[in-house]
Amino acid sequence: MGHTPNSLRDEASAATREERDSLGTVPVAADRYWGAQTERARGNFAIGDSRMPLPIIHAIATIKKAAALSNCRLGVLDRERCNWIVAAADEVIAGRLDDHFPLSVWQSGSGTQTNMNLNEVIANRACELAGGERGTKVPVHPNDHVNRSQSTNDVFPAAIHLAVEPLLRCELLAELERLISTMERKAASWAQVVKIGRTHLMDAVPLTCGQEVGGWAAQLRAASARLQVNLDELHQLPLGGTAVGTALGTPPGYSDAVCSLLRDWTGQPWRQADNLFAVMGSHDGLVDLMDRVRMLAIALHKQVNDIRLLGCGPRAGYGELALPANEPGSSIMPGKVNPTQCEAVAMATVQVMGDAGAMAMAGAGGHLQMNVYKPLLGLTLIRSITLMRDCCRSLRDNLLEHLELNRERVAELRDRSLMLVTALVPEIGYDAASRVALHAHEQQLSLREAALALEAISPDRFDAVVDPMRMAHPHQSAE
């Protein structure tokens, strides 16, 4: 006979109370604030181990608080109940009741179970604050009071917006800016170091190390600009649309009142969306944001691959970059250092690129007046933004800040490259320059030695024309 896990035995033996919903009564552990609908959902949706992200939980609680205050102001909720609901919601927002939100992401596509989880927890805690008992729904009812003027269909997607906006604005964009600034400083410090370029992984014409790294910084700055565009669409909320977008069940002025409070609390320009049917039947703005997060992932993936390629070796590869030795690289090869930061970020960016595909399919999953993939949309977007935030921070702290240039190796590879011959083309023509390059390769000569051996150009003129720095800055006047 198998053993019951300790946590389940403890739960089974704990004192319970009865909670009631429209289907009947359900026993709930006495020390839990959730009610019957949450308890049913725990059993009905025991799928996977991904819980609803806490940022969404806290965002819904913020909406419940704003709704209570707005309902009170508009005369559809009394002041006492409003105060109890606000006090309970504040505890949720502060994270003091995090253990009371146990539900899986994989639930109703509207997020109804999580919305009711919030309604029940806030109602039960509000009842306690009022001197009552959990489970009685007196004096605060989860539906009649906590959920007043709301539907899951407008609250849940609005909560995704509220959860994602500061994560994007204050965290991802801030970390991305720090990463870009570090790259730009590195580019400036390497501006005078000329290296050989590579196209198709083969030698090409010169550029500076600063130009190469500056290209990475510019790519990330473009990704940042794309992400910032999404803030405006995030600030447009479906609140007040209730079930299908008609605002049935709300008092006049409700949405404006809620959005006004959100603006006051956050300093951000929250407002009701111009067309509630559009933002409740679909969530294109969230899908678009995810696609721009994917573009950042693509940029970072390309760049970490560049870094590990340029650092490969150190003796049997390019070896132009010296990556920091953060940890031993091998359990069998002493002294080995691997590009572990690059590999970690590469895996994370692949995950985000894959998640963008799931996000697109979820965004297309609306039927008539409602999208039914809301929890997946929220989970995927929050997870991907968090991953990219952490990648930017880790790359900066553990790689770029300590990335060094092997100047001797850079100069060696540059000076050995036959592609410097490109500078001779305007002087001696393409065919003659080709002969010089082929002769140098076949005879294992330097480019200069081959050009002089073939008498293709004079020594002084060769030295004047084949100047790697001038090749990297062809339109910069010589001083």
N, C-alpha and C positions, 0 to 999 in steps of 0.2 A: 504494500500500500504506500502511495506517495506521501510526501510530507507537505503540509500547507506552509507557505512562506510566513515568517514571523509577522510581517506587516499585515497580511490578510487575517491571520489569527487574531492579532490585536484589534483589527477593525471589526471583526465579527463579534468579538467579546465586548466591545465598547458599548456604552449606553447609547440608546437611540431615542429619537422622537419621531412622531408621525407628521409628515408633510402631505398636503393634499393639492391635487390639481384636477383638471376636468375629467381625468381618467380614473381618479380614485386616490387612495392613500399609498404612501411609500415611506418605508423606514429610512431615516437619515441619521448618520452619526451625530450625537448630541452636540459635539464640539465644532460642527461644521456650520457655516452660515448659509450654504446653498439650500435649495428647496427641492420639491418633487421633480420638476422638469430637469434640473441638473442631474439629479440622482438617476433618473431614467436614462439620460443621455450617456452617463458614465458606462452603463451596461450596453446600450444600443450602439454606441460608437467607440468600442474598445478596439480601435484600429491604429496600429503603429504607435510610436512614442513621441510624436511631435505635438506638443501642447500649443494651444493658441498663444501667440507671442504676447508677452506682457505689455509691450508698447500699445498693442491694440486694446488690451484690457484697460489700461490706464486712460487711453483716449476715449473709450466708451464711457468710463466713469466721469470724465470731464464733460462729455455731452449730457449725461444724466444730471450733473450739477447745473449746467447752463439751462437745461430744460426746466428743472424745478424752479429756478429763479425766474425764468421767463414766464412760466405758467402762473407763478404767484403774482408777478407784476401785471399779468393780463387777466387776473381774476378767476382762473380755473383751478387753482390749488391754494389752500389756506397757508398762512404764514408758518404755523407750527410744524405742519408736515414738511413744508419746504425746508425749514431749518434742520430738521432731523435728516432729511434726504441729503442735504448739502454736507452735513457733518459726516455722514457715513461715506458719501462719495469722496470726500477729502481723504479719508483713511485709505480708501482704495487707491486713489491717485498717488498718495505718499508711499505706496507699496506695503503698507502694514497688513494687508489682507491677501497678499499674493498666493498664499497656500490654499485659498478657497476658490481657485479657478482651475479645476482639474481637467477640463475637457480637451479632447483631441481636436486638431485642426480638421480632421476628416469627419465632418458632420453635415448637417444641412447646408446646401450650397448658398443659402442666404446668410448663414451665421446665426440662425434663430436660437439655437441652443446656448450659444455664448451670450447673446443679448439677454436671454432669460436668466442665465447664470448671474449676470450683473444685476438684473432686476431683483432676483431673489436674495443675493448677498446684501445689497444695499437696503432692501426692505427689511430683512431680518435684523441687520445691525441698527437700522433706524428705529425699529420697534424696541430694541434694547435701550437705545438712547432715550426713548420716550418713557421708559419704565415698564415696558411690556416684555413679552417673551418671544423667542424665535418660534417660527412655525404658525403663529396665530394670525398673521397678516393684519393685526390690529395694534396700533392705529395706522400703519403704513402698509399698503397692498402693493405687491410687485408690478401688477399690470395697471391698476387704477391710478396709482400715484407716481411710482418711479418711472413707468413707461408712458406717462401721460403725454399726448401730442406727438407720439413717436411710433415708428414701425422699425422692425429689424432692417427692412429694405432701404431705409434712408439712413439709419443710425450706423449700421455696420460699414458701408462704404465710406461714410463721412469719417468714421474712426480710422480707417486706413489712411485717409488723407492727413488727419491730425497726427497719426503716429509716424508717417513717412516724412512729412515736411521738415521737422527739426532734425531728423536723422540725416536727411539730405543736406539741408542748409547749414546746420551747425556742426555736423560731424564729417560726412563724406567730403563735401566741398571744402571744408576747412583743412582736412588732412591732405586732400589733393593739392590744395594751394601750397602747403608746406613742402610736399614732394616736388612740385614744380619749381619752387624757389630754390630748393637744394640742387636740382638739376641745372638751373640757370647759373647758380654760383659756380658749380663745377665746370660748366661750359665756359664761363668767363675766365676761370683759372687755367683752362687748357686751350685758350684761343690762339696761342702762338705755336702750338705743337702740330706740325703737319704730318699726316699719315696717308697711307694708300687707301683709296676707296675700293669698294668691292660691289660688283653687280653680278648676279647669277652665281654668287660665292666665288667669283674669279676676280683677279686684279682689275682695277679700273683707275680712273684719274684721281689725283690727290684731293683731299679736303683736310680741314683741321679737325682735331679731336673736339674742339669747342663747337664746330658746326654740327658734328655728329650728335653730340649730347644735346645741343640746342634744338636739333630737330625733334628729339624725344620730348623735350620740354614743350615745344610748340604743339606737338600732337596732343599732349595732355591738356594744354591750355584750351585747345579747340574742344576737347571732350568736356572740360569744365563749363565752357560757354554753352554747349548744348544742354547740359544738365540744368543750368540755371534757368533756361527758357521754361522748363517744366514747372517751376515754382508758381507761376501765374495760374496754370491750370489746376494745380493742387489746391490753391486757395479758393477754388469754386466748389461749394459743397452741395450735396443733395438734401441737406436737412430741411425738413418741412414738407417734403414730398410724401411722407408716410408710405402707404402701401404701393401705389403705382405712379405717383407723381402729381396727383390732383390736390394734395394737402388736406384730404378728408380727415377730420378729427382734430385739426389744429385751430386755435383761435386766431383771428386776424392779427397780423403783426408778429406772429410767433417766430418765424424764421429770422426776421430782421433783429429781433430781440436776442436770440441765441447767438447769431453771428456777431452782434455788437459786443456781447460778453466775451466771446472768444478773441475778438480783436483787442479788447482791453487787457485780457489776461496774458496774451502772447506778444502783442505788438505787431502782429502780422495781419495782412489785409484779407481776412476771411470774409466771404460773402456767399449768398445763395447763388447757385448756378442760374444762368439765364433761362435754361430750358431743363426742367427737372426730369422730363421723360427721357431726354438724351443721356443724362448722367446716371440714371437709375436702370435703364434698359441695357446700358453698356458702360464699360469703364475704359474707354479708349485712351484717356489721359494717363491712366496707370500703366497700360500696356506700352504707350509711347515712352514713358519714363523708363520702364524696364529695358526698352530697346536702346535707350541712351546709356543706361548702365552697362548694357552689353557692349556698346561701342568703347566705353572706357576699359572694359575687360579685354577687348580685342587689342587695344593700344598697349596695355600693360603686358599682355601675353607676348606681343611682338618684341617689346623692349627687353623683357627678361631673357627672351631667347637670344637677342642681340648680345646682351651682357655676358651670358654664359658661353656664347660662341667666341666672343672677343677675349674672354678670359681662359679659354680652354688651353690645356697644357699641364703645367707651365712650360715644359720643355718640348713636348711633342705636338703642340698646337699653335694657335696664334699668339697667345700669351701677352697680348697688348694691355689687358687690364689685369690688375692684381686684386682679386676678390678677398675680402676679409676672412680670416680663419676663425669662424665663430664656434666651430666644434669639430672634433675629429671626424674625418669623412668615411672611414672604413673600419670594419671590425677585424680585417685581415691585413690591410696594407698600411703600415706605419707611415705617418707624415702626410697622408693623402688629405687634401682639402677639396670639398665638393661645392658646387654652386647651389647650396641648399635653399637659400632665400628665393632664388630664381625658380627652383622646382616647386616650392610651396606655393608661390604666387601663380605659377603656370597651372597647377592643379585647381586652385581656387577660381581662376579665370575660366577654365574649361567648365567648371561647375556652373558658373554664372551664364556662360553662353548656352549651356544646355537648359538651364532654368528659363532663359528667355524664350525658348521654344515652347515650354510648358505654359508660360505666361501668355503667349500669343494664342495658343489653343484655348486657354481659359477665358481670355478676353472675347473670343469668338463664341463663347458658350452661352450667350443670352438667348432667351426665348420670349418673344413678345415684350412684356414690360419689365423683365428682370433677368439679370445675369445670375446664374446659379453656380458660380465658381468663386464666390467672394473670399472665403477663407484661404483658398489656394492663392489667389491674387495677393492677399495681405502677407501670407507667410513667405511667398517667393520674393516679393519686392523687399520686405524687411531683411530677409536673410541675405539677399544679393547685395543690397546697399551696405549692410554690415560687413560682409566679406570684403567688398572693395575698399571700405574705410580702413579695415585692419590691414589689408595688403599695402595700401599707400603708407600707412604708419610703419609697418614692418620693413618695407623696402627702404624707406628713408633712414630709420634708426639702425638697421642691421646690415645694410648693404651700401647705399649711396654715400652716406656720411663717411664711410671708411674705404670707399673705392679708390684705388690708386692707379696711376698710369705708369706703365713700364716704358719710359721714354727711350731707353736704348733699344728695346725690341721694336718699338714703333718706327724708329729711325732706320733700323736694319731692314725691316720689311719694306719700308717705303723706298729706300735707295736701291734695293735689289729688284724692284718691280720694273718690268719692261713697259708698263703702260704709261710711264713718263714720256714715252716716245710720242704720245699724242701732241705734245707741245711742238714737236718738230714738223708736224704736217703743214702748217702755214708757211714754213721756211723751205722745206725740200720736197713737199708733196706727199700724198698718201702712199704711193707705190714705193718711193725711196725710203720713207719711214718704215714701211713694212719690212723691207730688206734689212734695215738696221736691226729691227727687233728680232727677226728670225735669225740673223747672224749672231746676235748676242746670245740667244737661247741655245743655238746649236754649238757654239764655241765656248759656252759658259763664260762669257765676257760681261763686263758691265756695259750699260747702254752707251756710255761715253766712249769706252774702248772700242766698241763695235762701230760707232759712227765715225770715229777717227780712222779706224782701220779701213773702212770703205770710202774714206775721203768724202763723206756726204756733207760735212760741215766743218768749219774751222773750230779749233778748241775754244777760242774766246766767244764765238757766237753760240756754241753749244752751251757754255756756262751761262750766258745771258738769257738764252731761251728756255732751257730746261731748269726752271726754278720752281720747286714744288709750292712754295708759299705764294708766288705769283699765279701759279696754276689754280690754287685754291681761292684766290681773289683776283680773277682775271680783269675785272673792271675797276680795281682799286689803283689809283695813281701811285706810282713809285715816289717815295719821299727822298 
